């Protein structure tokens, strides 16, 4: 059974930092592209960052230079380090694993106060 479990969300003031973690199980972690997406009420889920099997990364323009995605293959973990947070970063953040099949976590809320 595939599981992606996010943690690390919370309430932070603008300018602060958070690190999200995603624990993956039930998949061969190293063959998946792992990503973080976010969603706000009434809007579509949007890509924040992703990292390929080869280690290539790409980021949404709105988070470039502030967020960093990384993995620990030995632990089947993917992280999202978020610095210089802004109120517009407020959203539910979802972990994603993508290969032939696609899997999602249940999300973790990030709230940035002004």
C-alpha positions as a Markdown table, in Angstrom:
| # | Residue | x | y | z |
|---|---|---|---|---|
| 1 | Unk | 0.0 | 0.0 | 0.0 |
| 2 | Unk | 1.4 | 3.3 | -1.1 |
| 3 | Unk | 1.5 | 6.1 | 1.6 |
| 4 | Unk | 2.8 | 9.6 | 1.4 |
| 5 | Unk | 2.6 | 11.4 | 4.8 |
| 6 | Unk | 3.3 | 15.0 | 5.1 |
| 7 | Unk | 4.4 | 16.9 | 8.2 |
| 8 | Unk | 5.9 | 20.2 | 9.2 |
| 9 | Unk | 3.1 | 22.6 | 8.4 |
| 10 | Unk | 1.9 | 25.3 | 10.7 |
| 11 | Unk | 1.5 | 28.9 | 11.4 |
| 12 | Unk | 4.5 | 31.2 | 10.8 |
| 13 | Unk | 4.9 | 35.0 | 10.4 |
| 14 | Unk | 5.9 | 36.5 | 7.1 |
| 15 | Unk | 9.6 | 36.3 | 6.6 |
| 16 | Unk | 9.9 | 33.1 | 8.6 |
| 17 | Unk | 10.8 | 29.5 | 7.6 |
| 18 | Unk | 9.3 | 26.1 | 7.7 |
| 19 | Unk | 10.5 | 22.7 | 6.6 |
| 20 | Unk | 7.9 | 20.3 | 5.2 |
| 21 | Unk | 8.7 | 16.6 | 5.2 |
| 22 | Unk | 7.1 | 13.7 | 3.3 |
| 23 | Unk | 7.6 | 10.1 | 4.3 |
| 24 | Unk | 7.0 | 7.7 | 1.4 |
| 25 | Unk | 6.3 | 4.0 | 1.8 |
| 26 | Unk | 5.1 | 1.3 | -0.5 |
| 27 | Unk | 6.9 | 2.6 | -3.6 |
| 28 | Unk | 10.3 | 2.2 | -5.1 |
| 29 | Unk | 11.2 | 5.7 | -4.0 |
| 30 | Unk | 14.2 | 6.2 | -6.3 |
| 31 | Unk | 12.3 | 5.7 | -9.6 |
| 32 | Unk | 9.7 | 8.4 | -8.9 |
| 33 | Unk | 9.7 | 12.1 | -9.5 |
| 34 | Unk | 8.8 | 13.6 | -6.1 |
| 35 | Unk | 7.1 | 16.9 | -5.9 |
| 36 | Unk | 5.3 | 19.4 | -3.7 |
| 37 | Unk | 2.1 | 21.0 | -4.8 |
| 38 | Unk | -0.1 | 23.5 | -3.0 |
| 39 | Unk | -3.8 | 24.4 | -3.2 |
| 40 | Unk | -5.9 | 27.3 | -1.8 |
| 41 | Unk | -9.7 | 27.2 | -1.6 |
| 42 | Unk | -11.4 | 27.5 | -5.0 |
| 43 | Unk | -8.2 | 27.2 | -7.0 |
| 44 | Unk | -6.4 | 24.3 | -8.7 |
| 45 | Unk | -3.6 | 22.5 | -7.2 |
| 46 | Unk | -0.3 | 24.0 | -8.4 |
| 47 | Unk | 3.2 | 22.7 | -8.7 |
| 48 | Unk | 5.6 | 24.2 | -6.1 |
| 49 | Unk | 8.7 | 22.1 | -6.7 |
| 50 | Unk | 9.8 | 18.7 | -7.9 |
| 51 | Unk | 12.9 | 16.6 | -8.1 |
| 52 | Unk | 13.5 | 13.9 | -10.7 |
| 53 | Unk | 15.2 | 10.5 | -10.3 |
| 54 | Unk | 18.3 | 12.1 | -11.6 |
| 55 | Unk | 18.2 | 14.9 | -9.1 |
| 56 | Unk | 17.1 | 17.7 | -11.4 |
| 57 | Unk | 14.8 | 20.2 | -9.8 |
| 58 | Unk | 12.4 | 22.8 | -11.0 |
| 59 | Unk | 10.4 | 25.4 | -9.1 |
| 60 | Unk | 7.4 | 27.6 | -9.6 |
| 61 | Unk | 8.6 | 31.1 | -10.4 |
| 62 | Unk | 6.9 | 32.4 | -7.3 |
| 63 | Unk | 9.1 | 30.3 | -5.0 |
| 64 | Unk | 12.4 | 30.4 | -6.8 |
| 65 | Unk | 15.2 | 31.4 | -4.5 |
| 66 | Unk | 13.1 | 30.9 | -1.4 |
| 67 | Unk | 12.2 | 27.2 | -1.5 |
| 68 | Unk | 14.4 | 24.2 | -1.8 |
| 69 | Unk | 13.3 | 20.6 | -2.5 |
| 70 | Unk | 15.5 | 17.7 | -1.5 |
| 71 | Unk | 15.4 | 14.0 | -0.9 |
| 72 | Unk | 16.9 | 11.5 | 1.4 |
| 73 | Unk | 16.8 | 8.3 | -0.6 |
| 74 | Unk | 18.0 | 6.1 | 2.3 |
| 75 | Unk | 15.0 | 7.2 | 4.3 |
| 76 | Unk | 12.4 | 7.6 | 1.5 |
| 77 | Unk | 11.9 | 11.2 | 2.5 |
| 78 | Unk | 11.4 | 14.3 | 0.5 |
| 79 | Unk | 11.7 | 17.8 | 2.1 |
| 80 | Unk | 10.6 | 21.3 | 1.2 |
| 81 | Unk | 12.6 | 24.0 | 2.9 |
| 82 | Unk | 10.7 | 27.2 | 2.8 |
| 83 | Unk | 12.4 | 30.5 | 3.6 |
| 84 | Unk | 11.3 | 34.1 | 3.5 |
| 85 | Unk | 7.7 | 33.0 | 3.6 |
| 86 | Unk | 5.0 | 35.3 | 2.4 |
| 87 | Unk | 1.2 | 35.5 | 3.1 |
| 88 | Unk | 0.6 | 34.3 | -0.4 |
| 89 | Unk | 2.4 | 31.1 | 0.4 |
| 90 | Unk | -0.6 | 30.2 | 2.6 |
| 91 | Unk | -2.1 | 26.9 | 1.3 |
| 92 | Unk | -2.4 | 23.2 | 1.8 |
| 93 | Unk | 0.8 | 21.6 | 0.7 |
| 94 | Unk | 0.7 | 18.1 | -0.9 |
| 95 | Unk | 3.4 | 15.6 | -1.5 |
| 96 | Unk | 3.3 | 13.9 | -4.8 |
| 97 | Unk | 5.0 | 10.8 | -6.3 |
| 98 | Unk | 4.9 | 10.5 | -10.1 |
| 99 | Unk | 6.0 | 7.8 | -12.4 |
| 100 | Unk | 3.6 | 5.5 | -14.4 |
| 101 | Unk | 1.2 | 6.0 | -11.5 |
| 102 | Unk | 0.7 | 9.1 | -9.4 |
| 103 | Unk | 0.2 | 9.2 | -5.7 |
| 104 | Unk | -0.7 | 12.0 | -3.3 |
| 105 | Unk | -0.5 | 12.6 | 0.4 |
| 106 | Unk | -3.3 | 14.1 | 2.4 |
| 107 | Unk | -1.7 | 17.5 | 2.8 |
| 108 | Unk | -0.4 | 19.8 | 5.5 |
| 109 | Unk | -1.6 | 23.3 | 6.1 |
| 110 | Unk | 0.8 | 26.2 | 5.9 |
| 111 | Unk | -0.4 | 29.6 | 7.1 |
| 112 | Unk | 1.7 | 32.7 | 6.8 |
| 113 | Unk | 0.5 | 35.7 | 8.8 |
| 114 | Unk | 1.4 | 39.2 | 7.7 |
